[in-house]
Amino acid sequence: MAMPSYVLLYDRDCGICSAFSRWIHIVDVRGRIRFQSIQSGRALLKGVPEERMLDAWHIVAPDGRVTTGGDAVPTLVGAFPIGAGLGHLLRESSVLMRQVHRLYAFLTRFRDQLVCRLDAVPPSAGSSR
């Protein structure tokens, strides 16, 4: 019987997001996580406003529940067999989740400082790709 899969949706135009997704893919030796760009997987993001989709990465659990940004970390951790207990512990601890959100916010600020989004490149510069 196949194990249920999770879907990690990331911004394909963000270097940090793409690198993180590649790292998770390497660590996911059991293949429980599918990877899809937000740009091609918008239909999976029910309930996420269109203008907010590219603001963070998202995890869709096997039951269809969507978590976003720092809130998605426990779901992602829980996708790994050894991480199920840790994912639950994270989700239930306001102290730990506060730290997860701080780290996620730091990475988001770092991402913005690097201007890794391709749509931030002027159209004339982007046409030479």
C-alpha positions as CSV (number, residue, x, y, z in Angstrom):
1,M,0.0,0.0,0.0
2,A,1.4,3.4,-1.0
3,M,2.0,5.9,1.8
4,P,0.1,9.2,1.4
5,S,2.1,12.0,0.0
6,Y,2.5,15.6,1.0
7,V,3.0,18.4,-1.5
8,L,5.6,21.1,-0.9
9,L,4.7,24.2,-3.0
10,Y,7.6,26.7,-3.4
11,D,8.3,29.8,-5.5
12,R,10.3,28.5,-8.5
13,D,11.5,32.0,-9.1
14,C,13.2,32.2,-5.7
15,G,16.7,30.8,-5.5
16,I,16.5,30.2,-1.7
17,C,13.1,28.5,-2.1
18,S,14.3,26.3,-4.9
19,A,17.5,25.4,-3.0
20,F,15.5,24.5,0.1
21,S,13.2,22.3,-2.0
22,R,16.2,20.5,-3.5
23,W,17.6,19.9,0.0
24,I,14.2,18.5,1.3
25,H,14.0,16.3,-1.8
26,I,17.4,14.8,-1.0
27,V,16.5,14.2,2.7
28,D,13.1,12.6,1.7
29,V,14.5,9.2,1.0
30,R,11.1,7.6,1.2
31,G,9.6,9.9,-1.4
32,R,6.7,11.0,0.8
33,I,6.9,14.6,-0.5
34,R,6.0,15.8,-3.9
35,F,7.4,19.1,-5.1
36,Q,5.5,21.6,-7.2
37,S,6.0,25.2,-7.9
38,I,3.3,27.6,-6.6
39,Q,3.0,28.9,-10.1
40,S,1.8,25.5,-11.4
41,G,0.1,24.4,-8.3
42,R,-2.2,27.3,-7.5
43,A,-5.3,25.0,-7.6
44,L,-3.9,23.1,-4.5
45,L,-3.9,26.3,-2.5
46,K,-7.6,26.5,-1.7
47,G,-8.3,29.3,0.8
48,V,-5.0,31.1,0.2
49,P,-5.6,34.5,-1.3
50,E,-4.1,34.8,-4.8
51,E,-2.1,37.9,-3.8
52,R,-0.5,36.0,-0.8
53,M,0.4,32.8,-2.6
54,L,4.0,33.8,-3.4
55,D,4.7,35.3,0.0
56,A,5.6,31.9,1.6
57,W,6.0,28.2,0.9
58,H,3.1,25.9,1.5
59,I,2.6,22.2,2.5
60,V,-0.5,20.3,1.5
61,A,-1.0,17.3,3.8
62,P,-2.5,14.0,2.6
63,D,-5.9,15.1,4.0
64,G,-5.8,18.3,1.9
65,R,-5.1,20.6,4.8
66,V,-2.8,23.5,3.7
67,T,-0.3,25.1,6.0
68,T,1.8,28.1,5.1
69,G,5.1,29.7,6.1
70,G,6.2,28.9,9.6
71,D,3.0,27.1,10.3
72,A,4.0,24.6,7.6
73,V,7.1,23.5,9.4
74,P,5.5,21.0,11.8
75,T,3.6,19.5,8.8
76,L,6.8,19.2,6.9
77,V,8.7,17.7,9.8
78,G,5.8,15.3,10.4
79,A,6.1,14.0,6.8
80,F,9.3,12.2,7.7
81,P,8.8,9.0,9.6
82,I,11.2,10.0,12.4
83,G,9.7,13.5,12.6
84,A,6.1,12.6,13.3
85,G,6.5,13.1,17.1
86,L,8.6,16.2,16.6
87,G,6.0,17.7,14.3
88,H,3.3,17.2,16.9
89,L,5.5,18.6,19.6
90,L,6.3,21.7,17.5
91,R,2.6,22.3,16.7
92,E,1.5,22.0,20.3
93,S,4.2,24.2,21.8
94,S,3.6,28.0,21.5
95,V,7.2,28.6,22.7
96,L,8.7,26.4,19.9
97,M,6.4,27.7,17.3
98,R,7.4,31.3,18.2
99,Q,11.0,30.3,17.5
100,V,10.0,28.6,14.2
101,H,8.2,31.8,13.2
102,R,11.1,34.0,14.1
103,L,13.5,31.8,12.0
104,Y,11.0,31.8,9.1
105,A,10.7,35.6,9.3
106,F,14.5,36.0,9.4
107,L,14.8,33.8,6.3
108,T,12.0,35.8,4.6
109,R,13.8,39.0,5.3
110,F,17.1,37.5,4.0
111,R,15.2,36.4,0.9
112,D,14.0,39.9,0.3
113,Q,17.5,41.4,0.8
114,L,18.9,39.1,-1.8
115,V,16.0,40.0,-4.2
116,C,16.0,36.5,-5.4
117,R,12.5,36.8,-7.0
118,L,12.9,36.9,-10.8
119,D,9.9,39.2,-11.1
120,A,12.0,41.8,-9.3
121,V,14.4,41.9,-12.3
122,P,13.5,44.7,-14.8
123,P,11.7,43.3,-17.8
124,S,14.5,44.3,-20.2
125,A,17.1,42.4,-18.1
126,G,14.8,39.3,-17.9
127,S,14.4,39.1,-21.7
128,S,17.9,37.9,-22.3
129,R,17.4,34.6,-20.5
